[in-house]
């Protein structure tokens, strides 16, 4: 007999099988819809399950099982840039958020502090604890909201429009701490990353862009859910949670240029499972290690379901590399110093190259790992992708200004109708 928990798990596995083959098949199936149909229908939330009006690729792109560049290369094989403009912009949104946070890492640290303080409030207040539990369990009685809460927990996914409605209702109707809502998403979304999740919640709350909030409205929800939901008694206004001085922008640290004349160990992690593409030509890779989670001092993934998803992606990555001829590939549980030391000793290397992790728990974990290995004479060298290196410097202000750079970024990435599709 199948238990409710087993049913939910089966549903999750069917929605996002954790392997690159599924991601490529999904990309191929979506390509015909990435142009004008996506522009016209992308805001519709048709309900839980596979949706044909959006790509359903975000968990794979988030962990770079497939990359932003290869997704757009495939789309531009089929559509002119003007026809696929809305989808192209959607891909660049996450890049923009990451670049914005990369120059303002203090915003991520401030979120963690506020989240932890609000967690302490939960411990002290039974009323707040009950209210948050009711929202997370989908027991508020608000039409739509409760279904979205359950869908998120059961599938690891929500349509982007539903995420905005959910966050607005959480903050302005239920009057719950925004940081705990952002934390709820981080613990359950398979595509959650520190930049887009944190900054998206800040935007809804009115603390990301001064004077701007997002108000969920019943008529908008009814329209874009095809009449499935029309919640009553939503907040009539959305005043910013607080006034906050815009975060100061710091310099963007230039990418490291690694030496190619020394034997190396390649370390892959959940921010970039395709990071082997960044190995410089001529480099001697003696071994590959794939980390299934973050450093234990900087916990990641934040939730159990996301943890299982990432661990399965790590195993799939290792299997593919071995299939492609890499003979020395190992999966390790976490970004821990001891197994890295052992693999470096076995491979006789003192240099570890790894894809650069944007601001967040993996970046913090890699910094800590580098400190732990420094005493052994082992150096960790981060490799930044050209995609990020080209785009991040433009994330200085709002997305509108960044958006003006997209045609040039497409050209600078060598994308166009003659670019080969992913294989």
Secondary structure, 3 states (H helix, E strand, C coil): CCCHHHHHHHHHHHHCCCCHHHHHHHHHHHHHHCCHHHHHHCCCCCCCCCCCCCCCCHHHHHCCCCCHHHHHHHHHHHCCCCCCHHHHHHHHHHHHHHHHHHCCHHHHHHHHHHHHHHHHHHHHCHHHHHHHHHHHHCCCCCCCHHHHHHHHHHHCCCCHHHHHHHHHHHHHHCCCCHHHHHHHHHHHCCCCCHHHHHHHHHHHHCCCCCCCCCCCCHHHHHHHCCCCCCCCCCCCCCCCCCCCCCCCCCCCCCCCCCCCCCEEEEEEECCECCHHHHCCCCCEEEEEEEECCCCCCCCCCCCHHHHHHHHHHHHHHHHHHHHCCCCCEEEECCCCHHHHHHHHHHHCCCEEEEECCCCCHHHHHHHHHHHHHHCCCCEEEEECCHHHHHHHHHCCCCHHHHHCCHHHHHHHCCCCCCCCCCC
